[in-house]
Amino acid sequence: MYICKVQGKCVSTIKNKGLNGYSLVTVQKLNKSGNPSGEIIVTIDAIGCSVGEVVLVTTGANARFALNDTNAPIDAVIVGIVDNVDFN
């Protein structure tokens, strides 16, 4: 699981039917100082977050379990919005 910051929305006019009903957003992992670092990845927004929010992202097989669909082509999904985090 990663702490990330939502960078923007990702629009797809055509997508796999297993992803219907879900928004796609771009996120960037936060480093130990709380600053964005690394590459930007596309995730499924399962909870309705906004650009600029700090979120929890799970990846791999666990992402499919988060949506209760083990056949969906999902590699990353947002599972929580972070209200407060101490990076010290």
NORHU-V835890 format. One record per residue. OMEGA is omega in radians with two decimals (none if undefined). Layout:
omega
OMEGA
OMEGA
This chain:
omega
-3.08
2.97
-3.06
3.05
3.14
-3.10
-3.12
3.10
3.12
-3.08
3.11
-3.11
3.10
3.09
3.13
-3.09
3.08
3.14
3.12
3.13
-3.13
3.05
3.05
3.10
3.06
3.13
3.07
3.13
3.07
3.11
-3.07
3.09
-3.13
3.13
3.10
3.10
3.12
-3.07
3.10
3.12
3.09
3.14
2.99
3.08
-3.08
-3.03
3.10
3.14
-3.13
3.08
3.13
3.14
3.04
-3.01
3.01
-3.12
3.03
-3.05
3.09
-3.11
3.13
3.12
3.11
3.11
3.14
3.13
-3.12
3.11
-3.06
3.13
-3.11
-3.13
-3.04
3.09
-3.13
3.14
3.08
-3.09
3.14
3.04
-3.10
3.09
-3.09
3.09
3.12
-3.10
-3.13
none
